[in-house]
Amino acid sequence: TTTTGQAKGDAQPPSDKPFPFPYRDTFETTPLELTPKYLSDQDGAFEVHPCLYRSGRCLEQVITAKPIPWSHLSDPWTLAGDESWTDYHLAADVLVSETGPITLLGHIDSANSFRDGAYPGCYVFRLHPDGKWEFISATDSVAPLLLSSGEVELSTLKWHHVELGFHGSHITVFLDNKSLAR
């Protein structure tokens, strides 16, 4: 090169440390139109925006048109947590739209996420706008196993509280404080 003053970088990454547990975020301190700390968006983008139909700030999917994929493209999703977690509780307030389901994943144990349209190794709760729901056990590259399903009275464009609990081999699913699956 003909430039001067160039040198090999000497920046050092921070030391390894576990993901913070317990983790909780209300998004109230995250600047608007930015992604919250610790979330990792995949196949889409999620940003903090003012909530619809209630006060406060919420995480919102902001890219709703699918791009032209090079290979299989899953639905947009964001990830938080640590694969070493075993006993934990996942809770989210969700706004069910009229255009598609909400999906929560727990106990994700595979890096091959959504390969060929399959879920990674995990448990999946899907809630559809018509009130139908399913709780699935997925193993990477194997057809998902339906563990439980049903239908609830559900209002779209209204906030609902969803909880998944993982305690040893015991798993619970709650919607608006009502047990759906154990």
N, C-alpha and C positions, 0 to 999 in steps of 0.2 A: 504494500500500500504506500501511497505517497503522503498520507497524513501523519501527523506526529501526536504524541501524547496518548496513544492507545495503550491499554493494559488489560490483562486478564481480570475479570471481575473477582471481587473478594467478599461479596455479600454472603451471609450465612443464614440459612432458614432457622426459624424458631425451633426449639426442642419439641419433640413429640409429647403430646399430652392427650388424655382421653377426652372424648366429647363430654361436655358438661351434663351431669345427671344430678338431679332432675333438670330437664329443659322445659322452659315455658316462655312463650312470646305472645303478647297481646297486640303487637305491631304499633303500639301508641308512640313509641320513641323512634321508630324507623321513619326517615324522611319519605314523603310522598313520592311515588313513581320510582322507588328503588326496591331492590330485593332485600329482604331481611337477612341479617347475619345468620350463618349456619344453614341456610337452605340452599339446596343445589338443584336448580331447574334442569329438567331433561325434556327434550322434544317440545319445548314451548318456553314461555316466560311468564313469571308471576311477579307482580309488584304490589306494593302497599298503596291503597286508594281509600278515599272515604267510603264507609259502608253504605250500601243501599238498604233502605227500609229500617235503619237503626242508626244510632250515633256511634262514633268511634272510627277506627281504621281497620281495614280488612285486607287480607291477601286475595288478590284477584288475578285470574288468568287473563292476560292482556293480548296474547296472540291467539286468535280463534280460527284463522284460516290455516289449513295444513299446507306446508311447503311441498314441492315436488321432491320425493325422497330418492335416495340412491339405493336404499334397500328398505326393509320393513320399517314403518314408522308407527310407533305406538301413540296413544293419546298423550297429551302433555301431562307431566307430573313433576312434583318437586319432592326432594328427599331430605330428611333430617334424622339424626340419630347415630347409633353405633352398632355395628353387627354383633358386638359382644354382649349387648343387652339381652337379658333373658326374662326378667320379671319387670314389667313396666305397664303403664297405663297411657293410652293414647286418647285424647279427647279433642274434638273440634266442633265449633259452631259452623254449620254449612248452610248456604243459601241454595236450595234446590231449584234450578232453572227449569223451564219447560222444554229445553232443547237437548238435555243429556243427563246421564247419571253422575253422581259423585262416587268416588272410589277411594277407600282408605286401605292401605297395605300395612301389615305389621309382620315382624319377625322375618324380614327380608334376609336371605342367606346366600344370595347368588349375585355375581357380578354380570351375568348374562341377561340383563334386564330386557324383557319384552322381545327376546330373539324370536323371529318368525311368528310374531303375534302372540306368543305364550307369555304368561306372567313369569317373573323370576320366582325362585323358591320363596314362598311367603303365604300368609293368610290374607284373603281379599274380602272386603265388605263393599258391596255395590248397592246403592239406593237409587232407584229410577223415579222419574217424575210422576209416574202413575201409581207409586206406592209399593211396587214390587221390589223385593230385595233378595239378595243371595249372599251367603257366606261360603267361601271357597277355600280349599287347601290346594295350593299350586306347587308343583315341583318343576324345576327348570326342564323344559323340553318334553314334559309329560302332560297329557290332557288333565286339566284341573278337575278336582274332585269336589262335587257339591256337598257341603256338610249340612247346610240348612238353608231354607228359603221360606218366603211368606209374602204377605201383602199387608200393608198398614194404610190407614187413612192418612193422607199426606197433602199438605197445602204447599203448592209451589209458590215461589216469590215470598216465602216466609222462612225465617231462620229456624234450624233444627239442631239439636245437640246430639252428636254421635260419640260413642265411647267404645274402645276396644281395650280389653284387659288381658294381659298375659302373665300368668303366675304358674310356673312349672308347666305341667301338661294341661292346666285348666285355662280355658279361653272364654271370655264373655263378650257379648255384643249388646249394647244398649242404644236405643233411639229415644230421645226426649224422656230419659230416665225410666224407660220401660224395657225390660229384658226381651231381646229377640232370640238370642242363641246362647247356649252354654256348652 
